[in-house]
């Protein structure tokens, strides 16, 4: 094995946290070096990762509307190409559901000539809410992730050039639809085109939001940020603003938040899958 190469999309840091924890566990067991490749920012998606023979590929992404984020899907599809590289799929979700995201990621690995040997769905804070997934992953989640890394390392050490059985995970490998967000009335929440706004009284003109937008959609006019481009609701600008000057006012967006907080407050559990076997490690509350 050459290296563990970790590729991640993480606008607010939760997915990167999980990816780092897993990679460090794996590296300690395998005594391997770790190399990170972010494709979070627009300029980072101008560069494709290079996977050498023997590299173990770890790909980590948050779940947006039940799938891989739409605006990154082409990049993921084009980047996930290897020559039989062993790979691990990681998705993070905000305590609602991961739907088809994990199966979609595993499917892209297989389509790209990789050999998925493990997959995990980890709960992290929902970026829309202050309560859903708050303080996740917690200590028990991380302990479960370490157990998963141990199982994956065993598969890596015992693997050969022979074909590995298909990794089975829930969901559709090639879905054609995304989850439709709902309002408290259960009607569709139409906030796809909603954009944040900036409270100029709070804004310190630091420019941080401009640099952290994954879509490069924030510009500065008269010293304050304006949101003219595509917004994927990743919340990087809102959560990253040191003065809490950025917010969404769209009523459907807020109704959707109320709906998920009402219906998905019970803590979900992380789920882990290893080729030729399935293990679900339950957190204990």
BAKOLSE-276085 format. One record per atom (N, C-alpha, C, O): z, y, x; residue in one letter. Coordinates in steps of 0.02 Angstrom, whole numbers, plus 50000, padded with zeros to 5 digits. Example, Ala and Ser with C-alpha at 12.3 -4.5 7.8 and 13.67 -1.06 7.14 Angstrom:
503904971650660A
503904977550615A
503904983550660A
504234983450712A
503544988850642S
503574994750684S
503945000250645S
504025005750670S
***
This chain:
500004994150041X
500005000050000X
500005006350044X
500375006750092X
499585011150026X
499545017350065X
500075022350043X
500565023550078X
499975025349984X
500425030449958X
500525029549883X
500145026049850X
501035032849858X
501115033749786X
500845040749772X
501115045749795X
500315041149733X
500005047549717X
500145049349644X
499935045749598X
500495054849635X
500725056949569X
500315062849545X
500315068149577X
499975062149489X
499595067549459X
499945069549394X
500145065249355X
500015076049382X
500405078149324X
500165084749294X
499915089149329X
500255085249229X
500155091349191X
500835093049162X
501105089249121X
501115098749182X
501805100249162X
501915107849156X
502205110849201X
501685110849101X
501755118149094X
502465120749094X
502595126249118X
502945116849068X
503635119249065X
504115115249109X
504715116449108X
503865110549147X
504265107049197X
504565100449177X
504785096649220X
504585098849112X
504905092649090X
504545086449114X
504865081649135X
503895086449110X
503505080649131X
503545079749207X
503595074049230X
503525085149244X
503595084749317X
504275081849335X
504325077749382X
504795083749300X
505465081049314X
505465073449308X
505715069949352X
505185070949253X
505155063649243X
504725060349296X
504915055149324X
504145063249311X
503695060349361X
504025059949429X
503955054949464X
504385065149449X
504725065249513X
505285059949516X
505355056449565X
505665059549462X
506205054649461X
505925047649469X
506185043649508X
505405046049431X
505115039449435X
504815038149504X
504925032849534X
504435042949530X
504115042049595X
504625041149651X
504515037149697X
505175044749647X
505695044049699X
506025037249695X
506175034149746X
506145034849634X
506425028049628X
505945022949658X
506155018549696X
505315023649640X
504815018849664X
504735019149740X
504695014049773X
504725025249767X
504635026149838X
505215023249878X
505115020449932X
505825024049852X
506405021349886X
506385013749890X
506585010749940X
506145010749837X
506105003449837X
505545000849882X
505634996149920X
504975004249878X
504385001949915X
504335004849985X
503905002750024X
504775009650001X
504755012950066X
504055015950078X
503735014850129X
503835019850028X
503165022850030X
503225030350025X
503705033049999X
502715033750051X
502675041050044X
502395042849976X
502015039149946X
502595048849952X
502365051249887X
501965057649898X
502155062049936X
501405058049863X
500975063949865X
500875066449794X
500715062449749X
500975072949783X
500935075749715X
500295079849707X
500085083549752X
499995079149649X
499405083149632X
499495085949561X
499485082249512X
499595092449557X
499655095749492X
498965097749466X
498545100149504X
498855096649401X
498255099249369X
498465103749311X
498105104349261X
499045106849318X
499325111049265X
498935117549257X
498785119549201X
498775120849312X
498445127249309X
497685126549311X
497425121549336X
497345131449285X
496625131349281X
496305130349350X
495845126349357X
496555133949399X
496275133349466X
496405126549497X
496015124149538X
496965123349477X
497115116649503X
496625111449475X
496505106249506X
496365112749416X
495895108049385X
495185108849412X
494715105649388X
495115113149462X
494475113549498X
494445108349554X
493915107349584X
495005105049567X
495055100149622X
495215093249592X
495655092549550X
494845088249613X
494965081449592X
495405077749643X
495305078549703X
495885073849620X
496285069849667X
495855064449699X
495365062149670X
496055062449759X
495705057049794X
496175051149800X
496725051849826X
495955045449776X
496355039349779X
496045034549829X
495495032049820X
496425033249882X
496185028549934X
496375021449915X
496805020249872X
496055016749947X
496205009749935X
496945008449951X
497195010650002X
497285005149906X
497985003649917X
498465008649887X
499055007249881X
498215014549867X
498645019549835X
498865017149766X
498465014249729X
499495018349750X
499735017249682X
499715023949646X
499995028849670X
499375024149589X
499275030349553X
499765030849495X
499805026249453X
500135036349493X
500585037849436X
500305043949402X
500235049249433X
500145043349337X
499855048949301X
500335050949245X
500535046749205X
500525057349243X
501035059649196X
500775065549155X
500495070249182X
500885065049089X
500655070349044X
501125070948985X
501395065848962X
501215076948958X
501565077548895X
501115075448837X
500505075148845X
501415074048780X
501045072248720X
500945078548678X
501435081948661X
500325080048662X
500175085648617X
499835082748555X
499295079848560X
500145083548497X
499865081048434X
499685073748439X
499175071548413X
500115069948472X
500035062648473X
499545059948524X
499415053948525X
499275064248567X
498785061948616X
498855065748682X
499295069948689X
498425064048730X
498355068048790X
498125075048768X
497675075448726X
498405080448796X
498195087148775X
497435087948778X
497115086448828X
497155090348723X
496435090748715X
496085094448772X
495565092248796X
496365100048793X
496035104248843X
496065101248913X
495745103848959X
496445095948922X
496465092548988X
496115085848986X
496055082549038X
495895083648928X
495635076848920X
495035075448964X
494995070148995X
494555080148967X
493975079049009X
494165078449083X
493895074249119X
494635082549104X
494855082249174X
495165075349188X
495015072249239X
495615073049144X
495935066549154X
495415061049156X
495445056649199X
494945061249110X
494425056149107X
494015056049172X
493845050649197X
493845061849198X
493435062249258X
493835060649322X
493545058149371X
494485061949321X
494885061049381X
495145053949389X
495265051649445X
495235050449334X
495535043749337X
495005038549356X
494785034549314X
494815038649418X
494345033649443X
494615030649508X
494795034249555X
494635024149509X
494875020649569X
494495014149579X
494065012349540X
494675010849632X
494365004449649X
494894999049645X
495104996249695X
495104997749584X
495624992649574X
496324995049591X
496774990949599X
496425001649597X
497085004249613X
497595002349559X
497455002949500X
498175000149580X
498724999049534X
498945005849507X
498965010749545X
499115006249443X
499275012649413X
499825012149361X
499945006749333X
500165017749350X
500705018149302X
500595024349258X
500465029749284X
500635023449193X
500545028949146X
501225031449122X
501645027449100X
501325037949126X
501945041049101X
501765046449050X
501345050749064X
502075046248991X
502005051648944X
502695054048923X
503175050148922X
502745060448908X
503375063248883X
503265066048814X
502735068948800X
503755065348770X
503685067948702X
504345070948678X
504885068948700X
504295075648633X
504865079648612X
505255076848554X
505435080448508X
505385070248555X
505805066948506X
505485065848437X
505815063548391X
504835067548431X
504485065848368X
504175058948376X
504435054048348X
503625058448414X
503295052048426X
502785053048482X
502555058648495X
502605047548514X
502065048048564X
501415045348537X
500905045748571X
501415042648476X
500805040648440X
500315036748484X
500485031248508X
499715039548496X
499205036048534X
499155038148608X
498735035648644X
499595042748629X
499515045648695X
499555040548751X
499165040748798X
500035035948747X
500135031148801X
499545026248804X
499295024648858X
499335023848746X
498755019248743X
498125022748768X
497715019648802X
498055029048751X
497465032848773X
497455033448849X
496925032648880X
498025034848878X
498065035648951X
497935028948986X
497575028749036X
498235023648961X
498115017048990X
497375015248984X
497085012449030X
497075016848926X
496365015348917X
495925019048966X
495435016248991X
496085025248980X
495695029149029X
495765026249099X
495295026349139X
496365023849115X
496465020549179X
496015014449186X
495695013349237X
496005010449133X
495595004349134X
494855006149137X
494465003049174X
494645011249098X
493945013349099X
493735015849168X
493155015149188X
494215018749205X
494065021549271X
494135016549328X
494105018549386X
494225010249313X
494245005249365X
494935004249397X
494985001349451X
495455006749364X
496135005549389X
496454999549355X
496194997049305X
497014997349382X
497374991649354X
498074993849333X
498534993749373X
498154995849270X
498814998049246X
499314992249247X
499174986949220X
499884993449278X
500394988249281X
501034990249245X
501474986149233X
501084996649226X
501674999049191X
501525005349153X
501075009149170X
501925006549101X
501845012549061X
502525014349031X
502915009949013X
502645020849024X
503285023048997X
503185029248953X
502765033548968X
503585029548900X
503605035448857X
504325038048859X
504785034748836X
504415043948887X
505075046848897X
505185052848851X
504725056848840X
505795053448824X
505965059148782X
506175064948825X
506595064248870X
505875070748811X
506075076948843X
506165082248788X
506015080948730X
506425087948807X
506515093148757X
505845095148726X
505355096048761X
505835095648660X
505235098148626X
505165105548641X
505635109348629X
504595107548666X
504515114548689X
504515119448631X
504615125448643X
504425117148569X
504455121648512X
505165123148491X
505305128248459X
505635118648508X
506295118748478X
506845119048530X
506775116648586X
507405122048511X
507995122248555X
508435116148546X
508895115048585X
508305112248493X
508745106648477X
508425099848486X
508765095148507X
507785099148471X
507455092548476X
507395090448550X
507095094048590X
507675084748566X
507645082348634X
508035086448683X
507925086048744X
508495090548659X
508905094648704X
509285090248753X
509555085048734X
509295092248815X
509645088648870X
509355081748885X
509675077648915X
508745080648863X
508395074448881X
507885075848936X
507575081148936X
507785071248982X
508125064848986X
508845065549008X
509015069649051X
509275061548978X
509975061648997X
510115056149049X
509655052849074X
510755055349065X
510935050649119X
510715043549102X
510495039949147X
510765041649039X
510575034749021X
509815033949022X
509565028649040X
509455039249003X
508725038949007X
508505037949080X
508065033849095X
508815041649125X
508635041149196X
508805034349224X
508435031649265X
509375031549202X
509555024849225X
509035019749200X
508865015049236X
508795020649138X
508285016149111X
507635016949150X
507275012149161X
507475023149169X
506875024449208X
506915021049277X
506425018549303X
507505021049305X
507605017649370X
507505010049362X
507215006849406X
507755007249308X
507655000149295X
506904998649288X
506664993549313X
506555003049254X
505825002249246X
505485002449315X
505034998449328X
505685007149357X
505385007649424X
505505001249464X
505064999149502X
506074998249455X
506214991949489X
505744986449466X
505474982649507X
505634986049401X
505174980949374X
504454982249397X
504094977549414X
504254988549398X
503574990249420X
503504988549494X
502984985849514X
504004990049535X
503964988549606X
503894980949618X
503544978849664X
504234976949577X
504174969749583X
503454967449571X
503204963049604X
503134970649521X
502434968949506X
501974971049563X
501504967549580X
502124976949592X
501714979349648X
501764974549707X
501264972749737X
502374972549724X
502484968349782X
502204961349772X
502044957849821X
502154959149710X
501904952349697X
501164952249677X
500884946949664X
500854958149675X
500154958549653X
499694955949708X
499864955849767X
499104953949686X
498584951749733X
497924954849710X
497914958949665X
497394952849742X
496734955449722X
496474952049659X
495944954049633X
496834947149635X
496634943849573X
496704948649514X
497104953449518X
496344947449462X
496364951749403X
497054951449370X
497324946049360X
497324957349354X
497974957649321X
497854957649246X
497384960749222X
498284954249209X
498224954149137X
498244961249109X
498544965749139X
497924962249052X
497904968849021X
498614971049001X
499004967048974X
498764977249013X
499404980148994X
499374981948920X
498944985848899X
499834979348881X
499834980548809X
500354985848791X
500944985048805X
500114991148760X
500554996548736X
500354998248665X
499784996948645X
500805001148625X
500635002848556X
500135008548553X
500105012848597X
499735008548500X
499275014048488X
498555012248499X
498385006648519X
498125017148486X
497405016248493X
497185018548563X
497365023948586X
496795014348595X
496555015948662X
496045021548662X
496025025548708X
495635021948610X
495125027148605X
495175030548537X
494735029748495X
495715034448526X
495805037748461X
495285043348453X
495035046148501X
495145045048390X
494675050448378X
494995056348341X
494655061248327X
495635055748324X
495965061148288X
496635062748320X
496925058548355X
496865068748308X
497525070848331X
498005071048271X
497785071348214X
498645070848285X
499155071548234X
499085078448201X
498995083448235X
499135078648136X
499105084948099X
499815087648088X
500205084448053X
499985093248118X
500655096048108X
500755098148035X
500285100548003X
501355097348010X
501505098847941X
502025104347935X
502425105547980X
502005107647877X
502525112647861X
503095109147824X
503065103047812X
503595112847806X
504155109947769X
503945107447701X
504285103247671X
503395109847675X
503125107547611X
502695101247618X
502445098647568X
502615098847680X
502175093247697X
501435094947693X
501015090547699X
501275101247682X
500585103547687X
500415104647760X
500855105947800X
499775104047778X
499585105247848X
499795112147873X
499715117047837X
500055112347933X
500245118747963X
499665121348005X
499495118448057X
499355126647982X
498745129248014X
498915134648065X
498845140648050X
499145132548124X
499305137548175X
498895136448239X
499085138648293X
498325132948232X
497925131348291X
497715137648329X
497685137648390X
497555142948292X
497315149048324X
497875154148336X
497735159748358X
498485152248322X
499045156848333X
499135158348407X
499045154048449X
499315164448421X
499445166548490X
500105170348494X
500315173348445X
500415170248552X
501045173948559X
500925181448565X
500355183648574X
501455185148561X
501415192248573X
501995194248618X
502485190448626X
501945200048647X
502455202348694X
502815208448667X
502505213248644X
503475208348670X
503895214048651X
503915218748712X
504255217348761X
503545224248707X
503495228648766X
504145231848785X
504225234248841X
504625232048738X
505285234848755X
505685230048800X
506095232248840X
505555223748793X
505895218748834X
505525217248899X
505825215448949X
504865218048898X
504445216148955X
504605220249017X
504635226449013X
504695216949073X
504845220349136X
504235221249180X
504275223649236X
503645219149153X
503015219749191X
503015215549254X
502705217449304X
503365209849252X
503405205649313X
502765201649325X
502625199749382X
502385200249272X
501765196549279X
501835189049285X
501345185549296X
502445186449276X
502545179249283X
502125175349234X
501845170149251X
502085177749172X
501715174049121X
500985173249138X
500675168249121X
500695178249172X
499995177849191X
499875172049238X
499375168449232X
500325171049284X
500245165849335X
500385158849313X
500175154049346X
500745157949257X
500945151249237X
500565148649176X
500685143049154X
500115152549148X
499725150249090X
499225144949112X
498795146349154X
499265138849085X
498795133549106X
498065134949090X
497625131949120X
497945139249042X
497265140749022X
496995147149053X
496415148849042X
497405150649092X
497195156949122X
497015162049068X
496555166049077X
497385161949013X
497205165948954X
497585172448947X
497485176048898X
498035173948994X
498435180048989X
498195185149040X
498135183649099X
498055191049015X
497845196549058X
498335202349050X
498745202549004X
498275207149095X
498715213049092X
498295219149073X
497795220649104X
498525222449022X
498215228749001X
498755234048994X
499255233048959X
498655239649028X
499145245049027X
499835242549049X
500355244849025X
499835237749095X
500455235349124X
500805229849087X
501305227149111X
500555227949027X
500895222748988X
500405216948974X
499805218048972X
500665210948964X
500225205248953X
499905205348884X
500225207348835X
499275203248881X
498925202248817X
498645195248817X
498475192448869X
498585192448758X
498415185348751X
497735184848717X
497685184348656X
497215185148758X
496535185448732X
496175178748731X
495715177748692X
496385174148773X
496015167848779X
496305162248737X
496695163448690X
496105156148753X
496335150248717X
497085149048729X
497315149348786X
497445147748675X
498165146148681X
498275139048657X
498095137348601X
498575134848699X
498695127848681X
499425126748659X
499635121048651X
499795132148649X
500495131848624X
500945127948671X
501425124848649X
500805128148736X
501205124448783X
501895127548794X
502355124148818X
501965133948777X
502585137648782X
502785139548853X
503345141748865X
502325138748901X
502495140648970X
502675147948974X
503155149849008X
502285152248941X
502415159348946X
503065161248911X
503455165148937X
503175158448852X
503785160148814X
504415157848849X
504885161648857X
504415151548870X
505015148848903X
505095151348974X
505645151449001X
504535153349005X
504575155749074X
504725163149080X
504865165449136X
504695166849025X
504825174049029X
505565175349043X
505995173049005X
505725178949096X
506435180049114X
506795184749066X
507405185249067X
506415188149023X
506715193048978X
506645191248904X
506815195248860X
506395185148891X
506295182848822X
505885187848781X
506035189448724X
505365190348814X
504945195448782X
504355192548744X
504015196148708X
504235186148750X
503645183048720X
503855178448663X
504335174648669X
503505178948607X
503675174948548X
503065173748505X
502555177248512X
503105168748462X
502595167348412X
502855169548344X
503415167948325X
502445173248307X
502655175648242X
502325171848184X
502505172948127X
501855167448199X
501475164048147X
501935160148099X
502335156048123X
501895161248034X
502345157847987X
502245150347983X
502725146647974X
501625147947989X
501505140747988X
501815137348049X
502075131848045X
501785140748106X
502095138148167X
502845137248156X
503125132148174X
503165142248128X
503895141948118X
504075136848064X
504605133748067X
503645136148014X
503765131047962X
503725124047992X
504105119647973X
503255123148038X
503195116648071X
503815115048113X
504055109448113X
504065120048148X
504675119048187X
505255116948141X
505625112348156X
505315120448084X
505835118648037X
505755111448012X
506245107948004X
505135109448001X
505005102647976X
505205097348027X
505545092548010X
505005098248090X
505165093148139X
505915093048155X
506195087748169X
506245098748152X
506965098848163X
507335095448106X
507865092448116X
507065095848046X
507375092547988X
507265084947989X
507705081147970X
506675082848011X
506475075848003X
506525071548065X
506495065448061X
506595074648123X
506595070748185X
507185072448229X
507135072648290X
507765073548197X
508355075448236X
508705069448267X
509055070248318X
508625063448239X
508945057548268X
508635055948336X
508025055648342X
509045054948386X
508785053848454X
508325047648458X
508525042248438X
507725048648483X
507265043148496X
507435040048564X
507785043148605X
507185034048575X
507335030548636X
506715030348682X
506155030248656X
506805030248746X
506235029148791X
505985022048783X
506355017548766X
505345021148795X
505045014448791X
504665012948855X
504335017348883X
504715006748877X
504425004748941X
504024998348933X
504224993748897X
503464997948968X
503024992248964X
502804990149034X
502614994349074X
502834983749047X
502634981049112X
502124975549099X
502214971549053X
501614975149139X
501094970249128X
501384963149127X
501814961449167X
501144959149080X
501354952249068X
502054951749039X
502304946249028X
502354957449026X
502994957248992X
503124964048960X
502824968948980X
503564964248911X
503724970448877X
504474971148877X
504834966448860X
504714976948895X
505424978248892X
505554985048861X
505264990048882X
505974985148813X
506184991548783X
506904992648802X
507344988948780X
507024997748841X
507704999048866X
508015004448822X
507785010148823X
508525002748786X
508815007348737X
509355011548771X
509785009048807X
509325018048758X
509875022348779X
510455021148732X
510335019448673X
511065021948755X
511645020748713X
511995027348700X
512145031148746X
512115028748635X
512435034948615X
513115033548584X
513465038148563X
***
